[in-house]
């Protein structure tokens, strides 16, 4: 089991580092769009949609990376005083009680939301 967890952490680290380059792409895209809009007076209608999609992708991939590195914010007032075994038990319980049901709920709601959007052939109001 330990090998599986280490493998998942390695994959999360690699994916997080790979997607970190998306931050540079997003920064360049936003900077160019601001320059094009105000200096060249040539805004692109689809640029806002691309920014949202890039940011959403970056946010989700950075979350997995941060989780693998133990960088999420938690109540360290008491947590830091516990032994590593107790910390692991608390993490396990909290993942089972909050994290996993939350992910399942988001996937469940997102699936039906996306299916309805595809069924009615929904498009962005900005670029259509």
C-alpha positions, 0 to 999 in steps of 0.5 A: 500500500505504501508503494501505491501511495508513493506512486500517487504522490510522485504522479501528483508532483510530476503533474503539478510541476508540468501544469505549473508552466500553465501559469506562465502561459496564463500570465502571458495570455492575460498580459497580451490581451490587456496590451491588445485591448488598450494599446492596440484597441483590438480585443479578442472576444474569446480571450476571456473564455480562454483565461477562465479555462486556463485558470480553472485547469491550473487551479485543479491541478495545483490542488492535487500538487499541494495536497501531495506536498502537504501544503493545504491550510489546516488548524495546526494549533493542535495538529502540530502537537500530535504524533505523526501516527495520530496526524495520519489517522486524523487525515484519513478520517477527514478525507473519508468524511469530507474530501471524498464525499465532496469530490463525489458530489462535485463529479456527480453534479458536474456530470449532470450539469455538463450533460445538460449543457451538451444536450441543449448545445449551450455556448458561451454568451461572450463568444457566440 
